[in-house]
Amino acid sequence: MSADPPRRGEMLAVTDLVVSYGQIEAVKGISFRVGEGQIVALIGANGAGKTTTLSAISGLLRPRSGSIRFEGKEIGRWSPHRVVQVGVAQVPEGRAILARMTVRENLELGSAAGGQRRADAREIEQMYARFPVLGQRRDQPAGNLSGGEQQMLAIARALLLKPRLLLLDEPSMGLAPLLVQEIFRIVRELNAEGKTVLLVEQHSHKALQIADYAYVLDRGRIALQGTGTELLGNEQVASTYLGR
């Protein structure tokens, strides 16, 4: 049976998604949508199911049930490399850089994920132009970079895969406030250039400030949803997730 076509402008459709670790359900039947060109945020406390959801989309975890459609294709049980090939790339929590390899080697190897060809010198130079500090440190071990620089490297590595949907898992984790601001500036810039972003972020206030739409996860379920502006003004969200 052929897949139903996506709704107009819809890039990702997650429907009734259930993901388990053994007998423990971490994600309990959630549904959400990501429109083309949007920033959509998933916020919530630790253990709410945010990272598990991204891992199911990227193929790192297999759902127990439910549907994950990307541009009308059911990808919910695809391997990670096949998901990359159709245009979905994840920047994982913790960055997952190769610490002993140089910045340049990280970009070369990371760009070949999912069986893709390695990025050529011109494409890597474009990443150095976007993130000048990486160009300055191209021949240094990636493990010598600061946390913010490592996050830039992880984002650059994902961008070399030329994704249409970028999954960002806690990109500001462990960063100093000024670097948090810089990472969010980068996310806004990528979106302004046309990149669609699904953002998991514990800095909920900052995530909502840049999100077109957001979903609040609570113990594996969607508790609230709305535009970023609507949720910023929601008293329940403010008291529970924004520390007000």
Secondary structure, DSSP 8 states (H G I E B T S, - for coil): -------TTEEEEEEEEEEEETTEEEEEEEEEEEETT-EEEEE-STTSSHHHHHHHHTTSS--SEEEEEETTEE-TT--HHHHHHHTEEEE-TT----TTSBHHHHHHHHTTGGG-----HHHHHHHHHHSHHHHHTTTSBGGGS-HHHHHHHHHHHHHTT--SEEEEESTTTT--HHHHHHHHHHHHHHHHTT-EEEEE-S-HHHHHHH-SEEEEEETTEEEEEE-HHHHHT-HHHHHHHS--
